[in-house]
Amino acid sequence: MILALLVVGATGITAQIVLMRELLTVFLGNELSLGIILACWLASEASGSWLAGRIRPRLALFAAAIAVSLLAFPAAIWFARVARPLFGLAPGEILSPFSMLLIAACTLLPTGLLHGALFTSGVGLASPRPPSPDPRSPILGRVYVVETLGSIIGGLLLSFLLIGQMSSFQIALAIAGLNSLVLLSMTRRVIAGFAAGGLLLVGIVAGLLLKLPEALDRSSLARLYPGNQIAYSGDSHYGNITILRRADQLTVLSDGAPTVTLPVPDFGLAEDLVHIPMLSLRGPHRVLLIGGGTAGPLAELLKYPGVRIDYCELNPTLVSVLSRNVPHLESTGLLDPRVTVRTIDGRRYLQGRPGTEYDLIIVGLPSPTTLHANRYFSVEFFALAHRRLGPDGVLVTMAPGSSAYLSNELAALNRVQLRTLQQQFYSVTAVPGETNLFLASEVARDGSLEPETLAARLAGYGFDTRTVTARYLSERLSARRKAEFERRVAGQPVSGPQVNSDRQPILVLAALTYWAGMSSPVTARLFSGLVGSRFWPVLIFAVGLVVAFLFWRRRIRFALRFAVFSSGFAGACASILILLLFQVSSGTLHLHLALLTTAFMAGTALGGAWATHRVRGPRSVTNVVYWLEVGVAVIGLLVLLASHTLAWSGPVGALVGYGLLALAAGFLLGAEFPVISRAYLDAEPNCGLARAAGNLYSADLFGGVLSSLIVPAMLIPLLGMVPTALLVVLTKAVSITMLRLSRN
């Protein structure tokens, strides 16, 4: 049974990560879609765990659940890819939150439901026969630890060996083979079960020989991108890269979103982004471009004599994939000797270049819809860029705009970006259009941005442009456009936070509001109300705690379930804070993020093992529960306090420091589950181990569901990290109060 539980844990984490990556590609991933996907997975697991607690554990059912899950996993990959055409959604169409919820639920429910049920069934099968007379049997804690160890092994293998080497269908088939061997081992004395395991193994071997994963991959991608030839599709640690071919045109997709078309890119955006700021400078020589270089900006920058360009591209796989699959790559400028391609996080690169001065820094990224992308639009990043600019240097960022009318959502997004820049730069000039440009510097640029001045300098350089002409500059920089932009954005009285920072990424919520408005006006109005006020989220959160308090009625079982639920919420919140703060301090290093996640899970296993073997007796259990509740309550605040020191510790120090914090957070959460399980069995000795496991494990997962939905996309952007951590403290204070005042 130990081997089976290890494989169950490894299978669960592998299926979760692979299916989340597939759905993020289908949804053109952002923070809201990521929260919906994770919430659906956790809710499916929680439901399966709760339902399995109501069914008598049997080896045959356990084996059948494993067998069905092996078929459900590849079927879910297929469904995720065909969901858009199945629901009549066009490629590239922005999905409403309801559409994402429906597709995510249909994709994840079978696999997640079965995995959650396997944990609860495993507890029942591992319990002694006849049932132990001791209601505080450590079986539940042991199963929890073993399953967590399996998750650690599966996560490490997937992160360091499988992703980038195998397709999603190949990974699913490999996992199916491993589970088939476990089935054969478990059911060797049951003819039907042994035969089923043998048939599965034979089918898997036949599938490998017939190259079934490759055929499924080609067929499903053809349905996801109809009318296109799939020139390349593969996964890396940084996401999925797909290259579509239609006639002579190539479209490069990153996690499903178009990033560049070749050999004819979007010249209009590239020329705007480059020539307006470059022409405003006198003889620029050194330029830093962060992201988006292959979409045209590099080629436009190279038209200027004497220019030297540092280009930061985070995803090294993208550069190698383009070099292998795109003919005439020299047209993008990547191969020009004046361009130094640095496959490194742009913010981390700037942090490691004290004393370097640039004439121009271009952030070639759209307004952020994820907490990771927000790092290039925060007041802290703008301060860093300010220090790396020369005396007359310019920082350029962009935001979505409109030549006709700025909606309220667009105005709010641009307002936050503008006011954040104004916190660090003396002069910030907006250039309104379909894409708004913001030029920030320490020198007033009004005179250098006159259309006549720019047109004269363009004529002096003598190179050809497709869209940026004297007439275009006259219209693009007209006083009428500037006045309308000032009226809609800069001149409006507003409420709520207006400066975007690493610890309060309000721009993410503003960008999600605009994004939601393209598919769901109702969601856009909801988010707009949140951006304008901090009062409503806090009030709703407080009402939720009051409702929980009213349902309590001094029942110890309810108090214990709420303790596990609130710890699931607090643990997910602490994990989000650790990962986000590490990215802020050290850049995006995806393998390091995998190590931090592993440290958190290792802490969970260590805490569970310690509590299972060291905590004995009712009084000991009660005392430990209270201390663990306090620890879980304050871990988020401790992470925030430690982050101020770790910000100056360098990449290695940050990795070690945040790794230890993740280990500590995981230890507290892992220790609490078996301890509360014992207290629950003390209060309800006739409940049975499987039923207790279902009740408590599902409560833990539903806490994670709530955290996934509201913490990264709403609470942290709107309130900031410290108030969010204080809400966790408040939640655990209610939990401790319930435990203290409950009747046994």
Secondary structure in CASP SS format (residue, H / E / C, confidence):
PFRMAT SS
TARGET T0000
AUTHOR 0000-0000-0000
METHOD secondary structure of the structure
MODEL  1
M C 1.00
I H 1.00
L H 1.00
A H 1.00
L H 1.00
L H 1.00
V H 1.00
V H 1.00
G H 1.00
A H 1.00
T H 1.00
G H 1.00
I H 1.00
T H 1.00
A H 1.00
Q H 1.00
I H 1.00
V H 1.00
L H 1.00
M H 1.00
R H 1.00
E H 1.00
L H 1.00
L H 1.00
T H 1.00
V H 1.00
F H 1.00
L C 1.00
G C 1.00
N C 1.00
E H 1.00
L H 1.00
S H 1.00
L H 1.00
G H 1.00
I H 1.00
I H 1.00
L H 1.00
A H 1.00
C H 1.00
W H 1.00
L H 1.00
A H 1.00
S H 1.00
E H 1.00
A H 1.00
S H 1.00
G H 1.00
S H 1.00
W H 1.00
L H 1.00
A H 1.00
G C 1.00
R C 1.00
I C 1.00
R C 1.00
P C 1.00
R C 1.00
L H 1.00
A H 1.00
L H 1.00
F H 1.00
A H 1.00
A H 1.00
A H 1.00
I H 1.00
A H 1.00
V H 1.00
S H 1.00
L H 1.00
L H 1.00
A H 1.00
F H 1.00
P H 1.00
A H 1.00
A H 1.00
I H 1.00
W H 1.00
F H 1.00
A H 1.00
R H 1.00
V H 1.00
A H 1.00
R H 1.00
P H 1.00
L H 1.00
F C 1.00
G C 1.00
L C 1.00
A C 1.00
P C 1.00
G C 1.00
E C 1.00
I C 1.00
L C 1.00
S C 1.00
P H 1.00
F H 1.00
S H 1.00
M H 1.00
L H 1.00
L H 1.00
I H 1.00
A H 1.00
A H 1.00
C H 1.00
T H 1.00
L H 1.00
L H 1.00
P H 1.00
T H 1.00
G H 1.00
L H 1.00
L H 1.00
H H 1.00
G H 1.00
A H 1.00
L H 1.00
F H 1.00
T H 1.00
S H 1.00
G H 1.00
V H 1.00
G H 1.00
L H 1.00
A H 1.00
S C 1.00
P C 1.00
R C 1.00
P C 1.00
P C 1.00
S C 1.00
P C 1.00
D C 1.00
P C 1.00
R C 1.00
S C 1.00
P C 1.00
I H 1.00
L H 1.00
G H 1.00
R H 1.00
V H 1.00
Y H 1.00
V H 1.00
V H 1.00
E H 1.00
T H 1.00
L H 1.00
G H 1.00
S H 1.00
I H 1.00
I H 1.00
G H 1.00
G H 1.00
L H 1.00
L H 1.00
L H 1.00
S H 1.00
F H 1.00
L H 1.00
L H 1.00
I E 1.00
G C 1.00
Q C 1.00
M E 1.00
S C 1.00
S H 1.00
F H 1.00
Q H 1.00
I H 1.00
A H 1.00
L H 1.00
A H 1.00
I H 1.00
A H 1.00
G H 1.00
L H 1.00
N H 1.00
S H 1.00
L H 1.00
V H 1.00
L H 1.00
L H 1.00
S H 1.00
M H 1.00
T C 1.00
R C 1.00
R C 1.00
V C 1.00
I H 1.00
A H 1.00
G H 1.00
F H 1.00
A H 1.00
A H 1.00
G H 1.00
G H 1.00
L H 1.00
L H 1.00
L H 1.00
V H 1.00
G H 1.00
I H 1.00
V H 1.00
A H 1.00
G H 1.00
L H 1.00
L H 1.00
L C 1.00
K C 1.00
L H 1.00
P H 1.00
E H 1.00
A H 1.00
L H 1.00
D H 1.00
R H 1.00
S H 1.00
S H 1.00
L H 1.00
A H 1.00
R H 1.00
L H 1.00
Y C 1.00
P C 1.00
G C 1.00
N C 1.00
Q E 1.00
I E 1.00
A E 1.00
Y E 1.00
S E 1.00
G E 1.00
D E 1.00
S E 1.00
H C 1.00
Y C 1.00
G E 1.00
N E 1.00
I E 1.00
T E 1.00
I E 1.00
L E 1.00
R E 1.00
R E 1.00
A C 1.00
D C 1.00
Q E 1.00
L E 1.00
T E 1.00
V E 1.00
L E 1.00
S E 1.00
D C 1.00
G C 1.00
A E 1.00
P E 1.00
T E 1.00
V E 1.00
T E 1.00
L E 1.00
P C 1.00
V C 1.00
P C 1.00
D C 1.00
F H 1.00
G H 1.00
L H 1.00
A H 1.00
E H 1.00
D H 1.00
L H 1.00
V H 1.00
H H 1.00
I H 1.00
P H 1.00
M H 1.00
L H 1.00
S H 1.00
L C 1.00
R C 1.00
G C 1.00
P C 1.00
H C 1.00
R E 1.00
V E 1.00
L E 1.00
L E 1.00
I E 1.00
G C 1.00
G C 1.00
G H 1.00
T H 1.00
A H 1.00
G C 1.00
P H 1.00
L H 1.00
A H 1.00
E H 1.00
L H 1.00
L C 1.00
K C 1.00
Y C 1.00
P C 1.00
G C 1.00
V C 1.00
R E 1.00
I E 1.00
D E 1.00
Y E 1.00
C E 1.00
E C 1.00
L C 1.00
N C 1.00
P H 1.00
T H 1.00
L H 1.00
V H 1.00
S H 1.00
V H 1.00
L H 1.00
S H 1.00
R H 1.00
N H 1.00
V C 1.00
P C 1.00
H C 1.00
L H 1.00
E H 1.00
S H 1.00
T H 1.00
G C 1.00
L C 1.00
L C 1.00
D C 1.00
P C 1.00
R C 1.00
V E 1.00
T E 1.00
V E 1.00
R E 1.00
T C 1.00
I C 1.00
D C 1.00
G H 1.00
R H 1.00
R H 1.00
Y H 1.00
L H 1.00
Q H 1.00
G C 1.00
R C 1.00
P C 1.00
G C 1.00
T C 1.00
E C 1.00
Y E 1.00
D E 1.00
L E 1.00
I E 1.00
I E 1.00
V E 1.00
G C 1.00
L C 1.00
P C 1.00
S C 1.00
P C 1.00
T C 1.00
T C 1.00
L C 1.00
H C 1.00
A H 1.00
N H 1.00
R H 1.00
Y H 1.00
F C 1.00
S C 1.00
V H 1.00
E H 1.00
F H 1.00
F H 1.00
A H 1.00
L H 1.00
A H 1.00
H H 1.00
R H 1.00
R C 1.00
L E 1.00
G E 1.00
P E 1.00
D E 1.00
G E 1.00
V E 1.00
L E 1.00
V E 1.00
T E 1.00
M E 1.00
A E 1.00
P E 1.00
G C 1.00
S C 1.00
S C 1.00
A C 1.00
Y C 1.00
L C 1.00
S C 1.00
N H 1.00
E H 1.00
L H 1.00
A H 1.00
A H 1.00
L H 1.00
N H 1.00
R H 1.00
V H 1.00
Q H 1.00
L H 1.00
R H 1.00
T H 1.00
L H 1.00
Q H 1.00
Q C 1.00
Q C 1.00
F C 1.00
Y C 1.00
S E 1.00
V E 1.00
T E 1.00
A E 1.00
V E 1.00
P C 1.00
G C 1.00
E C 1.00
T E 1.00
N E 1.00
L E 1.00
F E 1.00
L E 1.00
A E 1.00
S E 1.00
E C 1.00
V C 1.00
A C 1.00
R C 1.00
D C 1.00
G H 1.00
S H 1.00
L H 1.00
E C 1.00
P H 1.00
E H 1.00
T H 1.00
L H 1.00
A H 1.00
A H 1.00
R H 1.00
L H 1.00
A H 1.00
G H 1.00
Y H 1.00
G C 1.00
F C 1.00
D C 1.00
T C 1.00
R C 1.00
T C 1.00
V C 1.00
T C 1.00
A H 1.00
R H 1.00
Y H 1.00
L H 1.00
S H 1.00
E H 1.00
R H 1.00
L C 1.00
S C 1.00
A H 1.00
R H 1.00
R H 1.00
K H 1.00
A H 1.00
E H 1.00
F H 1.00
E H 1.00
R H 1.00
R H 1.00
V H 1.00
A H 1.00
G C 1.00
Q C 1.00
P C 1.00
V C 1.00
S C 1.00
G C 1.00
P C 1.00
Q C 1.00
V C 1.00
N C 1.00
S C 1.00
D C 1.00
R C 1.00
Q C 1.00
P C 1.00
I H 1.00
L H 1.00
V H 1.00
L H 1.00
A H 1.00
A H 1.00
L H 1.00
T H 1.00
Y H 1.00
W H 1.00
A H 1.00
G H 1.00
M C 1.00
S C 1.00
S C 1.00
P H 1.00
V H 1.00
T H 1.00
A H 1.00
R H 1.00
L H 1.00
F H 1.00
S H 1.00
G H 1.00
L H 1.00
V H 1.00
G H 1.00
S C 1.00
R C 1.00
F H 1.00
W H 1.00
P H 1.00
V H 1.00
L H 1.00
I H 1.00
F H 1.00
A H 1.00
V H 1.00
G H 1.00
L H 1.00
V H 1.00
V H 1.00
A H 1.00
F H 1.00
L H 1.00
F H 1.00
W H 1.00
R C 1.00
R C 1.00
R E 1.00
I H 1.00
R H 1.00
F H 1.00
A H 1.00
L H 1.00
R H 1.00
F H 1.00
A H 1.00
V H 1.00
F H 1.00
S H 1.00
S H 1.00
G H 1.00
F H 1.00
A H 1.00
G H 1.00
A H 1.00
C H 1.00
A H 1.00
S H 1.00
I H 1.00
L H 1.00
I H 1.00
L H 1.00
L H 1.00
L H 1.00
F H 1.00
Q H 1.00
V H 1.00
S H 1.00
S H 1.00
G C 1.00
T C 1.00
L C 1.00
H H 1.00
L H 1.00
H H 1.00
L H 1.00
A H 1.00
L H 1.00
L H 1.00
T H 1.00
T H 1.00
A H 1.00
F H 1.00
M H 1.00
A H 1.00
G H 1.00
T H 1.00
A H 1.00
L H 1.00
G H 1.00
G H 1.00
A H 1.00
W H 1.00
A H 1.00
T H 1.00
H H 1.00
R H 1.00
V C 1.00
R C 1.00
G C 1.00
P H 1.00
R H 1.00
S H 1.00
V H 1.00
T H 1.00
N H 1.00
V H 1.00
V H 1.00
Y H 1.00
W H 1.00
L H 1.00
E H 1.00
V H 1.00
G H 1.00
V H 1.00
A H 1.00
V H 1.00
I H 1.00
G H 1.00
L H 1.00
L H 1.00
V H 1.00
L H 1.00
L H 1.00
A H 1.00
S H 1.00
H H 1.00
T H 1.00
L H 1.00
A C 1.00
W C 1.00
S C 1.00
G H 1.00
P H 1.00
V H 1.00
G H 1.00
A H 1.00
L H 1.00
V H 1.00
G H 1.00
Y H 1.00
G H 1.00
L H 1.00
L H 1.00
A H 1.00
L H 1.00
A H 1.00
A H 1.00
G H 1.00
F H 1.00
L H 1.00
L H 1.00
G H 1.00
A H 1.00
E H 1.00
F H 1.00
P H 1.00
V H 1.00
I H 1.00
S H 1.00
R H 1.00
A H 1.00
Y H 1.00
L H 1.00
D H 1.00
A H 1.00
E C 1.00
P C 1.00
N C 1.00
C C 1.00
G C 1.00
L H 1.00
A H 1.00
R H 1.00
A H 1.00
A H 1.00
G H 1.00
N H 1.00
L H 1.00
Y H 1.00
S H 1.00
A H 1.00
D H 1.00
L H 1.00
F H 1.00
G H 1.00
G H 1.00
V H 1.00
L H 1.00
S H 1.00
S H 1.00
L H 1.00
I H 1.00
V H 1.00
P H 1.00
A H 1.00
M H 1.00
L H 1.00
I H 1.00
P H 1.00
L H 1.00
L H 1.00
G C 1.00
M H 1.00
V H 1.00
P H 1.00
T H 1.00
A H 1.00
L H 1.00
L H 1.00
V H 1.00
V H 1.00
L H 1.00
T H 1.00
K H 1.00
A H 1.00
V H 1.00
S H 1.00
I H 1.00
T H 1.00
M H 1.00
L H 1.00
R H 1.00
L H 1.00
S C 1.00
R E 1.00
N C 1.00
END
